[in-house]
Amino acid sequence: MYDKQTERAGLHNLHGPRHAYAQVRYKELTGLDAPIAGGPKAKELTSEQKERDDYARTILANEMAHSRQQITVTYIGR
């Protein structure tokens, strides 16, 4: 839907701002840089950090109008 709407408006390649938003928001929610931006990978997280990571991914998926957490990997890494 996002791509269709931006195409209709004559706009192209606008996912950059979505990636930036997701990475900034992830840091706000977890206190960590996103894995794609040099933050710790999933296997390096403590159990407390894993809980915050899971919470942040759920929030991000909803905020970015996706119904599943898996889509966050595209924006913030794993």
C-alpha positions, -999 to 999 in steps of 0.1 A, spaced: 0 0 0 28 24 9 46 19 -24 13 23 -44 5 55 -27 39 70 -32 40 59 -68 6 76 -74 21 108 -59 51 105 -83 75 97 -55 101 69 -56 125 51 -33 112 65 0 120 36 22 152 53 34 132 74 59 114 43 71 147 26 78 160 57 97 128 60 117 129 23 127 166 25 138 160 57 158 128 43 174 146 10 182 173 29 201 146 49 220 128 17 230 158 -5 238 187 19 246 207 0 220 218 7 184 199 -14 159 219 -45 148 220 -31 113 236 1 126 263 -17 145 244 -26 177 245 -61 192 232 -90 173 204 -112 187 228 -139 199 248 -113 218 219 -100 239 214 -107 276 180 -121 286 168 -86 297 180 -71 264 161 -99 245 129 -89 263 134 -52 253 143 -63 217 111 -83 214 90 -55 229 106 -30 205 101 -52 175 64 -56 183 60 -18 187 79 -11 155 59 -36 135 27 -20 146 39 15 141 51 7 106 17 -9 97 29 -45 96 12 -73 113 43 -94 120 76 -88 138 97 -105 111 94 -74 88 115 -55 113 146 -75 103 145 -55 70 147 -22 88 168 -29 119 185 -62 113 186 -93 136 
